Amino acid sequence: MKKTLLAAGVAAMMAGATPAMAKTLVYCSEGSPEGFDPSLYTAGTTFDASSKTVYNRLVQFKPGTTEIEPAIAESWEVSEDGLEVTFHLRDDVQFQSTDYFTPSRPLTADDVIWTFERQMDEENPYYQLANGGFEYFNAMSMGDLIDSIEKVDDNTVVFHLTRPEAPFVANLAMDFASIHSKEYEEQLIEQDELQMANQRPIGTGPFQFVDYREDAAIRYQANPDYFRGQQPIDNLVFAITPDAQVRYQKLRAGECQVMPFPNPADVDAMKQNADIEVMQEPGLNVAYLAYNTQQPPFDQPAVRKALNMAINKQAIIDAVFQGAGEVAKNPIPPTMWSYNDEIEDDPYDPEQARQMLEEAGVENLEMDLWAMPVQRPYMPNARRTAELMQSDLDKVGVTANIVTYEWGEYLERSKAEDREGAVILGWTGDNGDPDNFMGVLLGCDGVGGSNRSQWCYQPFDDLIKEARTLDDQSERAALYEQAQEIFKEQAPWDTLAHSTVFMPVRSEVTGYVVDPLGGHSFEGVDIE
């Protein structure tokens, strides 16, 4: 009990005055959000702070699974030809009331239509503000897929599609599809403050935004009008703590109750601490090194293959993941359907790598090697990984210069089609569908955005696009298996690792569920 009160006291100091005996949960977040409009971003850190707290979507993933269940839409049906998807909305969903916005009506079909029009209508002021930069929406070809959206009545909306799309409903459970308030954002348009939608969000979710002190803390309070009922905790604080060792110290001291991404070396000690429960499961993720395939000499598959063969991935697993991961050979994790286990990985063979570089006419290559500044579920320590790669590449005559940037800048700069060298990144699945990896990360529509290898290879892209149109999972799986073969031949990435995800929480926390898709949600969480 004393430790719980200590945590509440720490949160009160961070967050300002809180009512006596109010329950406060502190989450030691690993980084700062890029903003609070989830349609603009792809990073889990940003989604945790925005879509997972403030917003809801038409459908959602059942906690702890990739199974779709109702959210704002209480039911839906797909037409026989797959070209119409009708959603029936709840009539009791209220947008949040804050000191900067008071809604005059509940959520309706107008808000659903607005949410997608702002990402696809070039005349929409929010489309113009973002210059069409809705990365997920674009990478998934949603603008080409959605022909129109029809309001039947306030509680019924129909998506008319240009083609059948097997993962469409699951895709609408993803963060980019969080439902925005048309009334609030039109108010911002009238006030000429459109940018405030990304700074002072309004949604329908379990928590409403209070304030953000950059790189320090985000405060939320329970939404009293939440359609599933007010949350057990009154206040939620994200204490932004980039250093994993400091997060662990705060967790042990009771200064936070939940922390993500522990150092693998600390996990055993955490498991021995009676005050801490360490949840874990295989991650639906992949870490990778993406070459810029539009820039020489990385435009040659043979060069990319050679560099892959120069890097000792098992050494990275041993030194960085410390047993909490496995070497990756495919762009999707082995727990995902359609995983092609027949694929043979590029062997670690420095001598052959050097010979292949010579045959390709590559001598004295100097390249940038980008290392992320933060921990992610798929990568405990990108800097250490880059150092190991740097040493391996040096052995085959390649000089790798390690570069990094602040996380938001890293993500933005790494999209550039003229980016130098290779970038360490990774992905945690958003919906349990292979398309979310292969289509979003490697499809032609993602070039200049989520496709950090800038790789547009038509034989691969054709398979991915065909697979989306099929209903039969076995038929889809066969196409994805072929696509993995092409991926391995062309080597736009060096696939590095699939990690085990550890989630330490204090023993007084109840109701927390590990998300296989990598997010952190506090709906239904309580403190005893």
N, C-alpha and C positions, 0 to 999 in steps of 0.2 A: 504494500500500500504506500509506504514512504517513497518508493522509487517511482510509482505512478504519479504521486503528487509532485515529486521533483521534476519529472518530465513536463507536467502541466505548468509548473512554475517557470521552467526554461522557455517553454512556448509562449507564456504570457509576457515574458521580458522581450522576446523577439517580436511578438505580434501586437504589443500594446495591451491595454487593460482588457480583461475578459471577465464575464460574470462569475461570481463566486460559485465554486463547485462545478463550473462548466467542464465538460470533458474535452480535452484537447489531445489530438494525436499528432505527433511530429514524425514526418517522413524525411530521412536524410537523403535527399535527391543527389544524384551524381553530377548534375550540371544544370545550367540555366536554359530555360526555354528560348527558342528563337522568337516567339510571339505567342499569341493566344487564339489565332484563327487557324484551326487544324487543316483547312483546305489548302493552305499555302506551303505546308511542310511535309517532311517524311520521317523525321527523327522521333524515336520513341520518347526521348526526354521531353520533347515539346508536347507530344500527345498525352503523356502522363499529366502534364500541367494544364491541359486544355480540354481535349475531347473526353478524357477519362473522368474528369471532375465536373466540368461545367456543362457538357453537352450530352445529348442522346442522339441515336440514329433510328431509322425506321425499324431496323431489326438489330439484334445483337448476338454475340456469341455467349452461349450458356457458360457461366463462370467455370473455369477449369477445363473447358473443352473447345472444340472448333465447331460445335453443333449450333445451328441457327435457331433462335427463338424470338418471339415477339418483343418489341420495345414500344416505340411510338405507334407503329402499326400493330394492331392486335391480330390481324390475319392478312393473308395475301393469296392470290392465285395467279397461275401462269396459263396463258391461252394454249390451245393445242398446238398451234404452229410456233409457239415460243416467242412471238413478236409483241405480245401485250402482257404486262405484269401489273396487276391491280392491287393496290394496298388500301386496306380499310383502317383508318386512323382512330385511335382512342379519342374520346371527346372530353377528357379530363386533364389534358396536358397543358400546364401553365408555364409561360416564360417567367424567368426570375424578375423580381422587383428589387431594385437597388436605388441608391441615392442619385444615380444618373439615368435611370429608365424605369418607368412604370407601365407595364403592358395594359392595353385596354380590352384585350380579348385573349382567349386561349389559342393554342396552336391549331392551325387549320392547313388545308391543302395548299393555300397560298404560300405558306412558309416553306413547304416542301419544294414547290416549284421554284420559288426564289432561290433556295439553296443551290439548286443545280443550274439555274439560269445564270447566276453570278459567276459560274465556272465555265459557261459555254456560249453565252450571248455577248458578242463583241460590243454591243451597245450598252451593256450593263455597266454602271459606274465602277463597280467593284472589279469587274473583268479588266476595265481600263486602268484602274489603280494598280492592279497586279501585273499589267501588261500580258494577261493571259497565262501567267506563270503558276498554274495549278498543277504541280508536278505529278501527283498521283493520278488525277483526272486525265491528264494528257497521256501519261505513260500507259494507261489502261485503255486508251482510245475511246473514252466515254463520250467525247463529243461526236465521234463518228457513229457510235452505237445508238445513242439516244436520238431518235428522230424528233419526238415532241413529248411533252408531258401535259396531260389533260386533267383539269379539275372537273370531276363529275358533280361533287358537292363538297361542302366544307370538310367532310371526313372520308372522302374517297378520291384517290388520285391514280391515274393510269399512265404508266411509262410505255410509250410506243417505240419499239426498237427497230433498227434497220436490218437486224439479223438475229437469229437465236444466239444466246450467250449463256452457256452452262453456269458459269460462276457469278452471274449478275446479282442475284439476291444476296449471296454471301459477300459480294463486293460492297454492297450497301451497308453492311455492318462495320465497314472499315472507317477509320477516323476521318478521312477526307470527306465522308458523306454525313458528317454531323449536321444536324438541322439548325439553321440560323433563323433569327427573328426578322421577318421582312419589315415589321413595324419599326423595330429599333434601328435597323440599318437605313431605312428611308428617313428616319429622324436625323441620323448622322449626315445623310446626303443634304438635307435641308440646312443643317448647321455647318455645312462644309467641313466636316470632321470625319470623313470616311475612314481615315487611318485608325480611329479610336476603336473600331471593331476588332482590331488586332492587339489592342492594349487594354481595353475594358470590355471583356466578352460578356455576352448575354446568351444563355442557353436554357435548357429545361432540366439539366442534370442534378445529381444529388447534392452538389455543393455549388455555391455561388462565389464568384470572385470578390475579394475585398481589396487587396492591394498587392503590389509587387515592388520589393526593393531589389534592384538589379544585382545579380550575383550573390544575393544574401538570403532572401526569404520571400515566399509567396504565402499569402494568407487567404483562406477560404472559410466560409461558415456554412452550416447545414442549410439547405434550401427548405424553408418551412412549407412551401407549396409543391414539393416534389410528388409526382403522381404515384409513386410507390410508398410514400410515407417519409416523414422526416428521419434523418439518419440518427443512429445511436450516439455518435460523437457530435459535439456542438461546433468544434473548431478543428480545422485541418491546416497544418503548417508544413510547407515544403522548406526544409532547411538545406540550402544549396551547399553541398560539401563534396567538392571534386575528389579529394584524397580518400582512398578506400580505408587507409589506416585510421584516419580521423573519424570517418563514419563508424568504424568498429569501436573506437574509444567512446564515441557518443552513445552508441547502442549499449555498451557495457555499463555506462554511467546512468542510463535511463534518460538521457537527454533527447534521444529519439527512440521510437518504438519499432520502426521498420527501416531497413537499409537494403539497397540493391547492390549487386556486383561486388561481393567481398573478394579480397585477394585469395586465390586458391590456397596459398600457404597458411591462411588463418582459419580455414574451414574446420580443421580437426579440433582446434582449440575452442572454436565456437560450439561445436557439438558437445564438448565436455562441460560447458557452462550451463548450469541448471536454469539460469534466468533467460536463456536464449534457445529458441527452437529453430533449427536449420531445415527449411523445406527444400526439396530438390527434385528435379526431373530432367530427362533428356531434352535439350533445347531444340525447338523447331527452327534451326538457324544455320547459317553458314558464314564463315569469315573468308575473305578472298583478297587477292591482290589484282587490281584491274589495270591492265596496260591501256594506254591510249592508242587504240588500233588505227587511228587516223594520222598518227605522227610517226615518221620513220625513226628508227628501224622497226618500231613496234607494229608497223603495218604488215610485217611478214610473219605468217604463222610459225615458220621454222625458228625465227628469232624468239618468239614468245615461248615456244616449246623448249628451246635451249635454256632460257632463263628459268623456266619451271624446273627443269632437271638440275639446275645449279643450286636450288634451294632445298635444304634439308628440313622437310616439314615435320618429321618425327622429332627432331631436336627442338623445334618450336613447341610441339605438344608437351614434351618433357619439361622444358625450362619455363614456359609461359603458362601453360594450362595446368601443369603439375598433376596430370592424371585425370583432370576434369574435362576431358575432351578427346576427340579422335580425329585422325587425319581425314580430310575431305577429298573425295575424288570427283564428285558431281556437284552441280550448282544447287541441288536440292538435298535436304537431309535424308538419311536412310529410313527414318520413321514415316516418311511421306509416301503415299501411293504413287506409283509410276517410277519409283527409284530404280535405276538400271544398274543392278549389281554386277552385270557382265562387263561393265566398263573396266578397262585396265588403266590404272593411274600412271602418270609420267613418273618414271623411276628417278630416284636421286642418283645422278651419275655426272659428277663434275667433268670428268674427262670427255665424255661424249658431248656434254654441253659446250665445252670449249671448242671441240671439233666442229659442231654444228654452227657456232657463231663464225668461225673461220670460213666455213663453206658458204655462209650467207654474206660474206664480205664485211663482217662487222668486226672492227678492231678498235681497241682503246675506247670502248663505249663509256660515256659518262651520262648518268641519268639521275633524275630526282626520284626519291622514294618517300612517299607521303605517309606520315604516321599520325594517327588520330590522337588528340590531346586528352581524351576521356575514355573511361572504361565503358564497354558495352557488353550485353549478355554473350555475344559471340567473340569478344576479344578483351581479355583481362588487362593486357598491357601492350599496346601497339608500338610504343617506343622500343621496348625490349625486343619485340618481334622484328622491328625494322633493323635493329642492331645486329641480330643474328643473320638476317637476310644480307645486310651490308657485308658482313664477314664472308658469307658463302659466295656472294657475287664477286668479291675481290679475288677469290681463288680462281675464277675463270676469266680474269682480266677486265671485269666491269667495275667501274667506280660508281657507287651509289651515294648520293648526297641526301641525307635525311632532312626533310622539311616538315613543318607543321604550322597550324594556325589555330586561333580560337575556334571552338567547335562549330558555331554557326558559320563563320567565315570559311572554315575547312569544307563544310558541306557545300557551300555556295561556289567556292572557287573550283572544287573538284568536278563540277558539272561542265566546266568550259571545254568546248571541243578542241581548243588549242592548248589544253593543259599539258605540261611537260611530264614525262615519266609515268610512274605507276603509283596507284593510291591504295592504301590498306583501308578496306571498309568491310561491311558485312550486312546481314539482313536477318531479321526474325520474321517468320511468316505472319501475314495479316489475316488469313482466312482458311488456312489448311488446304489450299488448292495449288497445284504445281504452277499454274499460270501466274500466281502472285510472285514467284521467283523468276521463272524463265521469261514470262511476258514482260513484267515490269522492269526487271533488271537487265535483260538482254535483247528485248525486242526493239525493232527499228523506231517505234514511237517514243521510246525512252531516251534516244540520243539527244544530248544536250541537257539531260535531266537525270532521271534515276539510272540510266544506262551509263555508268561511269567509264566503261571501256569504249564508249562511242562506237560500238560494234553493230553494224547493220549488215547482216548476212542473209540474203534472200531465202536460200534453202531452209535455214533455221526458222526465219520469221514466218514463212508460209506454213510450216508444220504447227507452230504455236497458234497462229490465227485460225487454222482449220480445227484444231483441238477445241477451241473455245465454242465452236458452233455445234458440237456434238453433245448429246445427252448421255450416251452410253459410256460409263466410266472406263470399261475395258478398251473401247475404241480410242478414247482420249489417251489412256495410259500408253498404248502402242505408239502413238504419235510423239508423246513426250519422251519415250525411251529412245526413239530415233533422234529426236532433237538433242538428247544428251550425248549421243555418239558424235553428232556434228560439232557440238560444243567442244568435246574433248579433242577432236581433230584440229579445230581452228584455234583453240586455246586463247580466247580473249582474256581469261583470268588464269591465275594460279589459285586453285581452290585450296584453302589452307586447313580449315578445321570446322567441326561441329562441336559445340560446347555443351557441357552439363550446366544447367542453371541452378544456382543456389540462392535461396531467399531467406536470410536471417530475420526473425521477428522476435520481439520480447515475449516472454511466456504469458504476460497479462493481456496480450492481444488475442481477440477471438474473431472468427469469421473471415480471416484473410485467406484468399485462395490464390495459388500460383497460376498465372495466366500462361498457357502454352504458347501464346502468341507474343509474349514478352512485355505486355503492358502491366501497369500497376494501378489497380482500381481499389478504392476504399469504400465503395458502396457496401453496406451491411457489416462493416468492420466496427468492433466495439473494444473497449478497454475494461477489463474486470476490476 
